[in-house]
C-alpha cells in the first residue's frame, strides 16, 4: 500500500511542479510601444507559482521516499 501511495504522491508532485512552472511563465506580460519596452508582473501569481513548485518538489521527494521504503 505504501508503494502505491508513494507512486501516486510522486506523480502528483510532478504535476504540481509543472503547473507552478506554467503559472510562473504566465505571470508577466510585456509590450513595445514606440520603441519603449514596457512590462507588467503579477507578484501574487508569482508567489502562488513558487508555492506550487515547492509543494510539488516536497511531494515528489516524499513519494520517492515512500516508494523506496521497505
Secondary structure by P-SEA (a helix, b strand, c coil): caaaaaaaaaaaaaaaaaaaaaaaaacbbbbbcccbbbbbbcaaaaaaaaaaaaaaaaaaaaaaaaaacc
